[in-house]
Amino acid sequence: MVQILVAELMTMFGDRPKSDIKIAMARAVIEEFPFLKDEEGQGFEAWYTPGKGLHSATGWLEEKLRNMRRRINQEKNKTNISSSSATVSKSKLVQFTSLPESSISEEDYEGMVEWLKHHVEPLTKVKEFMSKTSVKRASWIREHSDLSVDAILKEHPRLIDTPGMIELDFALVLPESVSDNLFLKWTPSFADKVIKYAEDQAKWQVYLGINMEQINSDEAKQNVALSILPCILPAGRKCKKRCSIDDALSSFIDVKPIGTNIPKYLEDNLKPHILVLGERLHPHQVFLVCEGKCLERSNLVEAVDSCFKLFYVLDMEYPWQSNVTWEFFQKVVYCLEDKTPRKTTSAVISMRATLNSYA
């Protein structure tokens, strides 16, 4: 009977159905078969008991689901071992070496993931569990490449609302040597080169609504250099449609006035991007936005860094509107090659060569 029930659960809700789904199933069993109801509690706890605190969920349904997940993972591992690409992990963006071995069991992983879904504090415990589950989480995301970003963040919500977690997982899937590249390269002198290059390429001041006299600090210079990129690199194309420069800009860095209704904004803007409140040159607040959630960052450079890394942590494609802008960061700043060898966009090649030629 347990096998039949779990098969139905997995068919309808996947191998990780939500707690309320499992409770509903357990309750339905004892309502349909009253003689199976236990005398203690609500009577269905033998079938399913939700996790609480550090304790994992228990019950016949939960145990069978775990066994099924374990069997599925074993089959996937066998397939990977027999494959000629066994030493390479899947990724939609770049190719990287296999993930390290996890130090925790599957049962501990599931218990920590369940706890993290329902707790945002104590912060030390959240960070500890996120660190311990990081390897299995990265593997899980790539094994479930058909899931939406929203579904991934529902399973791992602390990725987007706890500072440092994106950076933690990024360091797993890509060489540690590239993690700080944006902070090391995006200096005021490099920003000068980007602005100099832009002067000969497009009317970027019109698109950004600023003039050179307003760029009166190193921070403003760095922020302008970031914002310039969608103005001077090709706007994205999808099928036969090419977006406007304004659309490319807002899909990268969207500037809104102070007092903007953030909850309403998050409802309407789901794709990963940066939200600036106030002025582009001197932001009042900066957020990384993704799937109805936002994570405040201390400055625009940090926000761009977090957003870039989020694409790799969630193993998702760049937004098509600003695809070439993100390709610039990938190839020129982080020095990462594509998953499969392909020709770099000519505009990125030209800009990289010109920037390198500047003294």
C-alpha positions, 0 to 999 in steps of 0.5 A, a space after each residue: 500500500 505504501 508503495 502505491 501511495 508513494 508512486 502516486 505522490 511522485 507521479 503528481 508532485 515529484 520526488 520531493 512533495 511538500 510537507 502539506 501534501 504528505 500530511 494530506 495523503 496521510 490524513 486521507 489514508 486514516 479517513 479511508 481506512 479508520 482501522 489504521 488510525 493510531 490512538 495517539 496524536 492525530 492518528 496519522 503520524 505513523 504515516 507521516 510526521 513533519 520535521 521539526 527543528 533539527 529533526 527530520 520528517 518521519 513515517 512510512 511515506 517519508 521513508 519510502 520517498 527517501 528510499 526511492 530518491 536514494 535508488 534514483 540517485 544510485 541509478 544516475 551515478 551508475 549512468 554517470 560512471 559509465 559515461 565518457 563525460 563522468 568527470 565533467 558536471 553538467 552546466 548550461 553556461 560553462 564547462 567545469 570539473 566535477 563537484 567534490 565529495 559531500 561530507 554528509 549523508 543523504 538523510 542528513 542533507 534532506 533534514 538540513 534542507 527541510 530545516 532551512 526551508 522554515 528557518 532564517 535564524 539563528 544565522 550561524 546555524 543557517 550558514 552552517 547548514 548551507 555550507 554543509 549542504 552546498 555540494 549536494 545542493 549544487 548536484 541537485 540543481 544540475 540533476 533537476 535542470 528541468 525545474 524553474 528558478 522559482 521551484 529551485 528557490 522554493 527548495 533552497 530559499 536561503 540562497 537568495 535571502 541570506 548574504 554570502 550563500 550565492 558566493 559560497 555555492 559559486 566557489 564550488 562550481 567554478 575555480 576560486 581564482 575567478 571569484 574576486 575578478 570583478 572587484 579586482 578588475 573594476 577599478 576606477 582606472 578600468 572604468 576610465 577605459 570603458 568610458 573612453 571606449 564608449 565615447 566613440 561607440 554610442 550616445 550613451 549619455 542620452 540613454 543614461 540621462 547623465 553627462 560627464 560633469 556629473 561623474 564626480 567620484 570614483 564610485 560614480 565612475 565605476 557605476 557609469 562604466 557598468 551601466 554603459 555596457 548595454 548601451 554600447 554592446 548589441 541588444 539581445 535578439 530572440 527569434 527575429 525580435 531585437 529588444 531596445 536599448 532601454 529594455 536591455 538596460 532595465 534587464 541588467 540594471 533597473 533604476 527606480 525612484 526612492 519610494 517605489 512599491 517594492 512588493 508590487 515591483 517584485 511581482 512584475 519583475 521576476 528575472 535576475 537583475 539589479 534594482 537601483 533605488 535613487 540615482 544611477 551614479 549614487 544609489 540610495 539602495 541596491 538590490 539583487 532581484 530574482 523570482 519575487 525576492 530581493 537581497 540588498 547589496 552594499 553597492 552596484 559592483 557587489 550587486 552585479 557580482 552577485 547577479 552574475 554568480 547567481 546565473 551559475 549557482 542556479 545553472 540558468 541562461 542569461 536574460 536574452 535582452 542583456 545576453 551580450 552584456 553578461 557575455 562581456 563579464 563572462 569573457 573579459 572580467 571573469 575569463 570563463 569559456 563557454 560550455 561548448 566552444 563557440 565564437 565570442 560575439 564580435 562586439 565583445 572581441 573588439 571591446 576587449 582588444 581595444 581596452 587591452 590596447 589602452 595604456 
